[in-house]
Amino acid sequence: MNCLIVDDNKMARTAMNQLASHVAHLHIAGECSSAMEAYNLLQEEKIDLLLLDIEMPGMSGLELTRNLGKKRPVIIFTTVNKDYAVEAFELNVADYLIKPVSPARFIQAIEKAREILDSNSGELQVSETEFVFIRDNGVLKRIRTEEILFMEAMGDYVKLYTAQKFHAIHTTLKALEEKLSPSRFMRVHRSYIVALDKIEIIEDGNIIIQKNAIPVADTYKAALNNKLNLL
């Protein structure tokens, strides 16, 4: 697994190098002191994994990740700042390490990266978001997208339903629609988004998901039929 260390702090790069030197099959292909330097190198060389700092002069690690798009290496953020965790995981990175990093925690992150590489043949599919963070009573909670049944717009809030309960989130359906995978979720009404794999029955213009009836607007019916591969 070819790895690139990106950090503006030389001591931090040295520390990552030392951790990586004890992990079998992890090869350090190079080091970069800026995100722009890393961006240029990635255009020329095949890198499987980025150990990427977030706060750097010029372009940040978050900005680099966005600029790399869907075809990018697996990314593990390495930072001293916990404040970027939600934003980082929304970018579907493999892990988020707080410096200084212990050897055990480093190995755990590398194994996550290895699993992603094995399952995606070396490409991280950014659109297939596995989880979302929501703010519930002032606390950030992570919800796996496979747990979501459907979402309902309620004024300035969206009610996100799982099998156990619903969460009221101060956001819009449009914002959620942009973050979730279109292969798994679809808007079927101006007030509803459903998880396609949770649909049980469609009858009388309604989708039934665990006894909940969700209306399907006429403007979405043709697109829904195409998504469901009707025979």
C-alpha positions, -999 to 999 in steps of 0.1 A, spaced: 0 0 0 17 32 -12 13 60 13 19 97 11 24 118 43 12 154 40 19 178 68 35 212 71 52 202 103 85 183 98 84 167 133 48 155 126 59 139 93 88 122 111 64 108 137 41 94 110 71 79 92 82 61 124 47 47 130 44 36 94 78 19 95 64 -7 119 34 -17 97 40 -45 72 31 -38 36 28 -1 41 53 18 19 59 55 24 61 68 -12 69 103 -2 63 134 20 48 167 12 49 199 33 18 214 17 -16 204 2 -7 220 -31 25 200 -33 5 168 -26 -21 177 -52 6 181 -79 23 148 -69 -10 129 -70 -15 139 -106 17 120 -115 20 91 -91 -4 63 -79 -9 67 -42 -32 44 -23 -34 62 11 -30 98 23 -20 106 59 -32 141 57 -30 170 81 -59 194 81 -46 228 92 -19 239 67 -9 272 51 -26 279 18 -48 249 10 -61 229 40 -64 192 41 -102 195 38 -99 216 7 -74 192 -9 -99 163 -2 -127 182 -20 -105 191 -49 -94 155 -55 -130 145 -62 -143 109 -63 -112 93 -78 -88 98 -49 -67 78 -25 -81 66 8 -76 94 33 -68 93 70 -68 128 86 -41 134 112 -46 166 132 -43 181 167 -77 197 163 -109 177 171 -132 205 158 -131 192 121 -143 157 129 -179 161 116 -168 179 84 -141 153 78 -164 124 81 -189 140 58 -162 137 32 -162 100 39 -126 96 50 -113 63 64 -104 77 98 -96 108 119 -65 106 141 -57 131 168 -20 138 173 0 125 190 -11 91 176 -5 59 195 8 28 176 -23 9 184 -46 36 171 -25 41 140 -27 3 132 -65 4 136 -67 33 111 -44 15 86 -66 -16 88 -97 5 80 -79 19 50 -68 -15 39 -104 -28 41 -116 1 19 -89 -5 -7 -98 -42 -8 -135 -36 -12 -133 -7 -37 -103 -19 -58 -83 11 -48 -109 38 -53 -129 54 -26 -165 60 -37 -172 93 -20 -209 93 -31 -216 61 -11 -217 79 23 -220 53 51 -231 76 78 -243 111 86 -239 132 117 -269 149 133 -271 173 162 -295 160 189 -299 181 221 -266 197 216 -248 164 210 -234 152 177 -246 117 169 -236 94 140 -263 75 122 -255 48 96 -273 56 64 -285 19 62 -306 26 93 -325 55 77 -361 46 65 -372 80 52 -371 117 58 -400 142 61 -397 180 58 -414 199 86 -410 236 82 -374 246 91 -367 210 102 -364 175 88 -377 145 106 -352 116 100 -369 82 107 -351 50 117 -367 18 129 -363 29 165 -372 66 165 -371 98 146 -347 127 149 -357 163 143 -328 181 124 -326 218 117 -318 215 80 -336 211 46 -344 181 25 -323 196 -3 -292 197 19 -298 161 29 -304 151 -7 -271 165 -17 -252 145 10 -269 111 5 -262 86 -22 -287 88 -51 -283 51 -56 -298 45 -21 -321 75 -15 -346 93 -37 -370 123 -33 -405 111 -41 -424 142 -29 -415 178 -21 -417 168 15 -402 133 15 -371 113 7 -371 75 10 -345 48 13 -351 27 -18 -341 -6 -2 -367 0 26 -397 2 3 -421 -27 10 -452 -19 -10 -464 8 -35 -501 12 -37 -527 39 -43 -499 65 -49 -482 57 -16 -450 40 -6 -453 18 25 -422 15 48 -428 -2 81 -465 7 81 -457 43 73 -475 56 42 -455 81 22 -471 99 -8 -455 98 -42 -460 130 -63 -468 125 -100 -437 143 -110 -415 116 -93 -434 85 -104 -415 78 -137 -381 83 -121 -391 60 -92 -402 33 -116 -369 35 -133 -350 32 -100 -370 2 -90 -364 -17 -123 -401 -26 -127 -408 -58 -147 
